[in-house]
Amino acid sequence: MRLVKTRPKQPLPMYQPAANSYWVNREAARPITIYPEYTGRRGAGSKWMPDPNGPMGGFTVEIATNKGLKGYGRGGDGGGPVIEGHLAQLLMGENPLNIERLWDVMWRATLFYGRAT
C-alpha cells in the first residue's frame, strides 16, 4: 500500500463561476464560521480549508497484491497519514478477496478519527 501522486494527462479546464453565482457571492457556512476571523467567501485563500498542495491535501492510494493485482482509490484532505500510519498495517498479509471483512476492519479501526458526510 502506498500513496501516489496523480496528475491529469492534460491540463484540466479552469472553472470560473458566473459573477452572481452562489459560490462567489455567499458567505461560507461551516462550523468554524461562528468565529468572525473564519468567515468569508469560498475559494482560494479561505482560512478554513487546508492548502490543497500541502501535506494535508487529497491523495490517491495504490494497493497491490503479491500477485501483481493493483487497485486505486481517492481520499480527501488529511487522510494520507491515516492510510500510511494505520490502515496499511491492517491490510498487510490479509486475503484481498475478503473485501467485506477488510472494509469492516478498517471502518471499525478508524471510528475514533471521526466521520464526515
C-alpha positions in Angstrom: 0.0 0.0 0.0 1.4 3.4 -0.9 0.2 6.9 -1.6 0.8 8.0 -5.2 0.9 11.5 -6.7 -1.5 11.7 -9.7 -1.9 14.4 -12.3 -4.1 14.6 -15.3 -2.6 13.7 -18.7 -3.7 17.0 -20.0 -4.4 20.2 -18.1 -7.9 20.3 -16.6 -10.1 23.2 -17.8 -10.4 26.0 -15.4 -13.8 26.6 -13.9 -14.9 30.1 -13.4 -18.3 30.5 -11.7 -20.7 33.1 -13.0 -20.4 36.5 -11.4 -23.7 36.2 -9.4 -23.4 32.5 -8.6 -23.8 31.1 -5.1 -20.2 30.1 -5.0 -19.0 33.7 -5.4 -21.4 35.9 -3.5 -22.4 33.8 -0.5 -20.7 33.6 2.9 -19.3 30.1 3.5 -21.4 28.3 6.1 -19.1 25.9 8.1 -19.0 25.1 11.8 -15.9 27.2 12.2 -17.6 30.4 10.9 -19.0 31.1 14.4 -15.7 32.9 14.8 -15.5 36.1 12.9 -12.0 35.7 11.7 -13.0 32.5 9.8 -16.0 33.8 8.0 -15.8 34.8 4.4 -16.1 33.7 0.8 -15.4 30.3 -0.6 -12.4 29.6 -2.7 -8.7 30.0 -2.7 -7.3 31.7 0.4 -10.1 30.6 2.7 -8.6 30.1 6.1 -10.8 27.1 7.0 -9.6 24.9 4.1 -6.1 23.2 4.1 -3.6 24.0 1.4 -4.5 21.6 -1.5 -0.8 21.3 -2.4 0.3 20.8 1.2 0.8 17.6 3.2 -2.9 17.5 4.2 -4.3 17.6 0.7 -6.2 14.8 -1.1 -4.5 11.7 -2.2 -4.6 8.6 -4.4 -3.8 5.3 -2.7 -2.5 2.3 -4.6 -3.0 -1.2 -3.1 -1.2 -4.1 -4.7 -1.3 -7.8 -4.0 1.6 -10.2 -4.1 0.2 -11.5 -7.4 0.7 -8.0 -9.0 -3.0 -7.0 -9.0 -3.4 -3.3 -8.2 -6.3 -1.1 -7.2 -6.5 2.7 -6.8 -8.7 4.9 -4.6 -9.0 8.6 -3.9 -9.1 10.2 -0.5 -9.9 13.6 0.9 -8.0 16.1 2.9 -5.9 14.8 5.8 -6.5 11.1 5.1 -3.0 10.3 3.8 -1.4 9.9 7.2 -4.2 7.6 8.3 -3.6 5.4 5.3 0.2 5.2 5.7 0.3 5.1 9.5 -2.7 2.9 10.4 -4.6 1.2 7.6 -1.6 -0.2 5.8 -0.7 -2.3 8.8 -4.3 -3.7 9.0 -4.2 -4.9 5.4 -0.7 -6.4 5.2 -0.8 -10.2 4.9 -4.6 -10.3 4.6 -6.6 -12.0 1.8 -7.5 -9.3 -0.7 -10.6 -11.2 -1.8 -12.2 -10.9 1.7 -13.5 -7.4 0.8 -16.4 -7.2 3.3 -14.2 -8.2 6.3 -11.4 -5.8 5.3 -13.8 -2.9 4.9 -15.4 -3.7 8.3 -12.0 -3.9 10.0 -10.8 -0.6 8.5 -14.2 1.1 9.3 -14.1 0.0 12.9 -10.4 0.8 13.4 -11.0 4.4 12.2 -14.1 5.3 14.2 -12.1 7.4 16.6 -10.8 9.6 13.8 -14.4 10.9 13.3 -16.7 10.9 10.3 -17.7 13.3 7.7 -20.8 13.3 5.5 
